[in-house]
Each structure stands twice: as structure tokens, then as C-alpha cells.
Amino acid sequence: MSYGRFAEIYDTLMEEVPYQDWVRFTQSALKVTGAQVESVLDLGAGTGEISIRLAQKGYNVTGVDLSEDMLTIANRKSTEQKASVEWLKQDISSLDMPVQYDMAISYCDVINYMTNEEDVQNTFKNAYEVIKPGGLFLFDVHSIGYIDGYLSGQTFGTVTDEISYIWFCDEEEEDHSVTHDLTFFVQKGDLYERFDEYHSQRTFPVATYVTWLQDCGFNVLGIHSDFKEEAGYDEEENDRIFFICQKSTGQE
């Protein structure tokens, strides 16, 4: 999806997000699986926070996103931080990459922004194709409990001197889906400029994701919750579900 004007203020709004926890989970998964990873493809890289952190740890990272505005910010940040990352504008549900990678990741509920079942399945297929035999695919999604019990029907808001917003989460017809109706007021000199954003998210039961992954050929090595290193999850109680998947080596 494209974030439009939202890209300009995204990092300010997300400054409390624990990006280091995604990096820690990634490194834990590599340790547990014993996978040897040098090249990483970040699907839905956004403004590059995770891509840059992984590049600074020595991985060869390529970040892909549909939003040109997000990638412009990501490129500026990686240059400023002297982190070598290749940035590409593509739709991850119709990915076309010339090379394969040791690992693909898709974090911060990127998968939830694809509300069409076919798009999710295509993204999994694309991830499978772009990973080398034996390579890993790590991603997370919101749980059905988080979408249905925490987001749906709720209203959030904040007021600061620079940015204020009101955020309505409206329940949609499809199961486990919401529309985010956001209105922002951003300081411009002595005045405030208003703009609106509409984003949709949808999640599916863990069993559905597993079926789609296995249909592609992935082995699901572990399903975790809320950044925990040990496997295990509760779809109603946990907020975020993590999947550790591996592509067949072709030698079985």
C-alpha cells in the first residue's frame, strides 16, 4: 500500500516502536535454526528502520516497499547513518527480483495490509521463489484477538505541539478486519495543516497462514508470540504472531 502524506510524519509517530526487538528476534531465529545468512530481503521495508539496523550488523540488505515516499526517507536515513542498503520500489505481492537471498523478512504487520487472500498467498509464493534453497522467511502478523478485541471499534488520539491526530478503527465486513480512519494536524509555521489517511488491515487464523505457507513449499519451523524466543502462541491473548519458515533444500 502507499502511505502518501503519512510517510512525512511516520517516524515521528513511531519513535517509541521497539524496532530493536525485531532485530533481536531475527538474530535469535538464526541462532536457533543454525541458518547461515549473509543476504537479507526486507519485504515492506517502510522508512528502513529494521533494514538499516540489520545492515549495521553486517548483513547485505535489500529493502523493498511500494511507497516511493517511504523509500526516499529510508534512503536519506541510510546515507546519514552510513548503512549500505539497496532500496527498491516494488509491490511485494507481485515481486520480480533478479537474484535470490539467504533470508526474507516482513515485519511490523506488513502482511496485514494485504486484505485480499490472494495477495497474501502471492506474497508467500514470491518469498519462496526469492529465497535460496534452505533459506528462511520470517514475518509477523497481528493476532485475531488483537484485531477483534483491541483495535475494532476503538478510537485513539494524541495532542502535541507539532502533531495531533484522531484515529478511528472501524470494523469491516470481512472477519478480523478493520479500517483505520486517521485525521492529522501537523504544525506548519504558526498554523496547522490537516490531512486524512485511510488504511485497511486484515488478519487470518494461524492455521490459515500455515496452510498457505505449506502450499508454497515452506516448512514452518516455529510459531512465536510477542517477540518471545520460545515457540508458542495464543491467538486471543497474544498481540503479535511470528512465523519462522524455511524453504526446502531440494535434497529431501
Secondary structure by P-SEA (a helix, b strand, c coil): cccccccccccccccccaaaaaaaaaaaaaaaacccccbbbbccccccaaaaaaaaaccbbbbbbccaaaaaaaaaaaaaacbbbbbbbcccccccccccccbbbbccccccccccaaaaaaaaaaaaaaccccbbbbbcccccccccccccccccccccccccbbbbbbbcccccbbbbbbbbbbbcccbbbbbbbbbbbbbccaaaaaaaaaaacccccccccccccccccccccccbbbbbbbcccccc
